[in-house]
Amino acid sequence: MSIKKRYISSSKLEKKNILDEFCSSCGYNRKYSIRILNGKDKKKVLKKLGRRKKYNGEEFKEFLIKTWKASNLPCGKRLKPIIKIWLPKYIDSGENLSTETIRILNEVSAATIDRIFKPIRLIMQKRS
């Protein structure tokens, strides 16, 4: 936009004249015109909303999937108590889990477990 470049590099008196010209030609309010001429060129950047996901760890998902398959694919509400029972035995068997993963496994909710398994559940079939 050539008016924008000219406006930015002008003195205060020239800016007034440029702004008057811009307002009369476009029909914008004066304050809105100032915002347009002073504003940066905005590029649309898709920004992820919300906080960073803490349930994306490979170690976490691997343990969840192993436990889920071994317990015959229960829903998240039933898997949560199973995790609390099997986690100490899993650690005692010599498998290494980081303290962060253990903490997350103890804190994870049933609804979050269901959200994690949603894409996997479509592929897997329940064994009878």
Buried (B, 14 or more C-beta within 10 A) or exposed (E): EEBBEEBEEBEEEEBEEBBEEBBEEEEBEEEEBBEBBEEEEEEEEEEEEEEEEEBEBEBBBEBBBEBBEEBEBBEBEEBBEBBEEBBEEBEEEEEEBEEEBBEBBEEBEBEBBBEBBEEBBEEEEEEE
